[in-house]
Amino acid sequence: MPVAERRHRRPFATRRRSAGTAYPSDAAMAETDAQLLVRRESWSSWIAYWFLVPWTWLKLTIHNSHGILRVWDIIHFRPMPPGLIGPTHPWVTGEIPSTGEPIWPRNIVYRSPSRLPRDSGEDDEAIVSKIGGFLAAMVARSAVVPEIPWGRARRMPHGINYIHGAIHYNAGFILLDDFRDGFRHFSDPAFVGEARRFARETRRELVVIFRRRDYDLVAYAEFIAFVRTMLPWFCNSNGPKKRVLWGNPAPYPVVNIITGNWIRDTYRLKSAQGRAAVVRPPLDGSGYFCGGPYRGVRESVRWPERMLAVLTYFRIRLRGVRGGLFFVNRKKLIPATLRRQKELGIADEPIARLEFFRRSPPRRRRIP
């Protein structure tokens, strides 16, 4: 139900802290929490949420099914060959052709005020550049002829590697502190409306990057389910820790919101004219996400989103050795590793084990 504006507890306080990471004192965190207030939720907004949940999930399923068919087309039905772009193509180098500078910092469309200490010490431009360079390296594995054999050196089919070019070079980047910050933004209808407008008008993808590299795995899964309830688009939970749901390794926690605009750019690679057209100009000064400060109505997950996270998790667990790799046969990708684990009696964990139903430790009673 709607709640009055108040200071919330940190629902996703990190349960495991990395060694050597500097964390704020309780007093500093309390002062920070005093500034991070969510606004009061109206009755109409609360009712609209429950009414739109099934409709959003239905649109998400249809949209994601269309995307899956498109991926199958470029990797199986009409597989894209290697070498459609060369090593000097901007999708591989990440550089703006006219200036030679990296495009990623100029594609930042929104960054929240950084209120928490960063556990990496890198600024926003460095974080975005690291993510962009990581994705560009994937594209580079399909930009050489003769091709790199499929295996450890090139884990993904060429079509999927090309998709990452459409994401890292043309997408708009959003930088937030942590998942609480993400809840506050994506529970604001104005922020969600801007995300929809950006995807509709620019026909680009959206990438959400979190500055904090230390995060709770269950909280990540719940945040992904939350975003998939606010927007009718699939999204991946990538990050430096163990794989969460359908996620993949990444230098920072990165949520790729799959708007479907990658389809247009990726298919353009099939012609020489299209390969030049996919190099789109930077987004600086685009005029999106200018209606802040954004203050949503909550900082935590609701039961439909939690249910979606739990069902998604167990669905992936039932896939067995395939795990969260939907388009790649993991059993054929790393047969030697799986065989060695079996010989040593090591259980295979394709994705992180998530404990959604952890019980809080009992409180100690004060002895008078």
Buried (B, 14 or more C-beta within 10 A) or exposed (E): EEEEEEEBEBBBEBEEEEEEBEBEEEEEBEEBBEEBBBBEBEEEEBEEBEEBBEEBBEBBEEBBEEBEEBBBBBBEEEEBEBBBBEEEBBBBBBBBEEEEEBBBBBBBBBBBEBBBBBBBEBBBBEBBBBBBBBBBBBBBBBBBEEBBEBEEEBBBBBBBBBBBBBBBBBBBBBBBBBBBBBBBBBBBBEBBEBBBEBBEEBBBBBBBBBBBBBBBBBBBBBBBBBBBBBBBBBBBBBBBBBBBBBBBEBBBBBBBBBBBBBBBBBBBBEEEEBBEEBBBEBBEEBEBBEEBEBBBBBBBBBEBBBEBBBEBBEEBBEBEEBBBBEEBEBBEBBEEEBEEBEEEEEEBEBBBEBEEEEEEEEEEEEEE
